[in-house]
Amino acid sequence: MLLWVSALSLAIWLWLACCHGMFWRTDQRLPPRSAPRRWPSVAVVVPARDEAAVLPDSLPGLLAQKYPGAARVILVDDHSSDGTGALAARLGEGGGLPLEVTVPPPLPTGWTGKLWALRHGVELAGDTDYLLLTDADIAHGPTLLADLVAAAGANGLDLVSQMARLRVETRWERLIVPAFVYFFAQLYPFRWSNRPGSRTAAAAGGCTLVRREALERAGGVAAIRGAVIDDVNLARAVKRTGGRTWLGLAEQVDSVRPYPRLAELWRMVSRSAYAQLRHSPLLLAGTVLGLALVYLVPVAAVVAGAAAGSAAVAALGGAAWAVMTGTFVPMERYYGRPWGEALLLPFTAGLYLLMTVDSAVQHWRGRGAAWKGRTYDSQGGDGQGRGELRN
């Protein structure tokens, strides 16, 4: 039985490596771009809730953008308790792009806090040509805004998104973060997402430039108002209504939020993992079995084959583990990590399996996707599309 299971695992890895959109490659960067004859207007919308700790490392970079056209920053203080709004206003006094700090109305039923804040910022932006939707913990390089707009214009794109480079300074960050991006790319191969007409669509919420007309055509922020995984749902909405989307790895976009302990990383993953599975017990069971078959069986086969003296089982498991490691090496290199750390991917996948199960358990306990004092039942709320707020 283990022989056949090991052979199946190897076959899956060969298919993933060769036929799944080359998800493991890290060459999807901003496409060729050229300066437009007229630089369109841009409003940068930053939803922020209790972000005073990271704003000094992120907001100044946005305000210092070297953009040839009209641009401004709208920071939406989502009823913070740590002085986020006042701090942002002080940082804005240093010059650069105009900054407006605003507070949205109270959160209504059916909306997640972030999307309600985004909607408020988008409304204040008015008839701007483009909107850059970004997070308060993201630092941007000085020419990022111009590069995004130039790439969108030169390639006829309605949505351009870059996956921010997360921190890998602590031991747990180095173990978890590269795998996080690797798994995301495996779920949504960037090449497929960037292909016009493909059913795959994805974006990264930390850095998403969207054409205002395309957002309105997709139904605006209200179209995804209850979505916990808002970035992917936004890309789907834009692509579903005829827009062209693009997603790739970043070169000037970095997260400044630290995750020093496993607990913080665990919460980051588990708060939305079960929502990604559409809160389906069947999809959860399939995911657990799939993760075990793809990531855990190769190691088990090597150990069991060696212990039982079965060279065939050990060889099949070792071959699957080698293919797995080889597909992970480019992501480790993107994060500046030695290739040998890619051998630990099965262990990291085991942690992700536990995080996914924990996400489902928290949902069944009524805690849903918890973040900064708010808990959401699901993308569909109570099953009627309401996305209920619990705290």
Disulfide bonds with the S-S distance in Angstrom:
none
